[in-house]
Amino acid sequence: MIGEAITIAAIVGGSVAAVWYAKSKFQPGIERDLARIEASGYETAETLHRKHK
């Protein structure tokens, strides 16, 4: 019973760590690319959605 709980905790903890690492590694680049696209005048789905509100 304790062994299963430790295994589940390790799997969940490892998954959380992987998601955190991926987010911290890739999100700044994605935000930079979006800013560049929006600055060029290209309308993204998000900017179109804001205009229609």
C-alpha positions in Angstrom: 0.0 0.0 0.0 2.8 2.4 0.9 4.8 1.3 -2.1 2.0 2.1 -4.5 1.5 5.5 -2.9 5.2 6.3 -3.3 5.1 5.2 -6.9 2.1 7.3 -7.7 3.6 10.3 -6.0 6.9 9.8 -7.9 5.0 9.6 -11.2 2.9 12.7 -10.5 5.9 14.6 -9.2 7.9 13.7 -12.3 5.1 14.8 -14.6 4.7 18.1 -12.8 8.5 18.7 -13.1 8.4 17.9 -16.8 5.5 20.3 -17.4 7.2 23.0 -15.4 10.5 22.6 -17.3 8.8 22.6 -20.7 6.8 25.7 -19.8 9.8 27.6 -18.6 11.9 26.6 -21.6 9.4 27.3 -24.4 7.0 29.9 -23.2 9.4 32.9 -23.5 10.1 32.1 -27.1 6.4 31.6 -27.9 5.5 35.0 -26.4 8.4 36.7 -28.3 7.1 35.2 -31.5 3.5 36.2 -30.8 4.7 39.8 -30.1 6.6 39.9 -33.3 3.6 38.6 -35.3 1.3 41.1 -33.7 3.8 43.9 -34.3 3.9 43.0 -38.0 0.2 43.7 -38.3 -0.9 40.1 -38.8 -4.1 39.5 -37.0 -4.1 36.4 -34.8 -7.2 34.6 -33.7 -6.8 36.2 -30.3 -6.7 39.8 -31.6 -9.7 39.0 -33.9 -11.6 37.7 -30.9 -10.8 40.9 -28.9 -12.1 43.1 -31.8 -15.4 41.3 -31.9 -16.2 41.7 -28.2 
